[in-house]
Amino acid sequence: MCGRFDTSHLYWRDIHDQLANLIPVRTEPLNLEPNDDVRPTTPQLTARIEDGGWVLEKMRWGLVPFWRNGKPLKDTAKGADDGFKLTTFNCKVETCHSASTFRDAFAKRRCIVPASAWYEWTGDKGSKVKHRFGRADGKAIWFAGLWDRCTTPDAGEVRSFTILTGPSAGWLSGYHDRAPVILEPEEWTQWLDPAADAEGLLQSVRPERFELRAA
């Protein structure tokens, strides 16, 4: 799974240059606010293609589907239990095309999400050990993501995203049975085109690309 990640080594120029190698970046420079402990519900950078160019936008990590339009993001009062409660910071590749929360976004709204690394924990409660996973070549990680938007009475328009995960493989499976789907630059356009067959991308963990680092 991917419940925490790191953006402490992301820089606008590097992100811009990586994306611009493919097509132009339409978004003006953003303050990336590096964070070594990114948590769900926080705003994080996403990238998508619109009208032949890259659009970069900070969105809430934890997808809030379009069908939440008109409903509150948080409980309107203590005990009201009318806020959005689903855990949607990850989306399983096995059900992304069929689950009601994600299927519309999978069919229409895909994105990629940059990071420096992601974390997993092992061990018993109270003595868990934190592990940091980054690319062996030191480059940025790009998660496969889905995004959505809805309008809520308390938070206004909410744009949000989720990170796809699949069954782990190789040495990574010793730390967790799920792993985030991470794309190479040559795979971005295939993933971001809803009409393209992305099955191969979602099933290929390729653990040899990563290394374990001090957390």
HUQUI-V924938 format. One record per backbone hydrogen bond with DSSP energy under -0.5 kcal/mol. NH is the residue of the N-H (numbers start at 1). CO is the residue of the C=O. Records with the same first field share a line. If there is no record, write none. Layout:
NH: CO  CO
//
This chain:
5: 38
6: 117
7: 35
10: 7
15: 11
16: 12
17: 13
18: 14
19: 15
20: 16
21: 17
22: 19
23: 19
26: 24  54
27: 54
32: 30
38: 5
40: 3
41: 61
42: 39
44: 59
46: 57
47: 112
48: 55
50: 48  53
53: 50
54: 24
55: 48
56: 54
57: 46
59: 44
60: 159
61: 42
62: 60  161
63: 88
65: 63
68: 65
69: 66
70: 151
71: 68
80: 77
84: 73
85: 83
88: 86
91: 163
93: 165
95: 92
96: 92
98: 95
99: 95
102: 99
103: 99
106: 102
107: 103
108: 104
109: 105
111: 145
112: 47
113: 143
115: 141
116: 6
117: 6
118: 133
119: 4
120: 131
122: 129
127: 124
129: 122
131: 120
132: 213
133: 118
134: 132  211
135: 139
136: 209
138: 135
141: 115
143: 113
144: 181
145: 111
146: 162
147: 109
148: 160
150: 158
152: 150  156
156: 152
158: 150
159: 157
160: 148
161: 60
162: 146
163: 89
164: 144
165: 91
166: 179
168: 177
172: 169
173: 170
174: 171
175: 172
176: 172
179: 166
181: 164
182: 180
183: 142
187: 184
188: 184  185
191: 187
192: 188
193: 189  190
194: 192
196: 193
198: 196
202: 198
203: 199
204: 200  201
205: 203
209: 206
210: 207
211: 134
213: 132
//
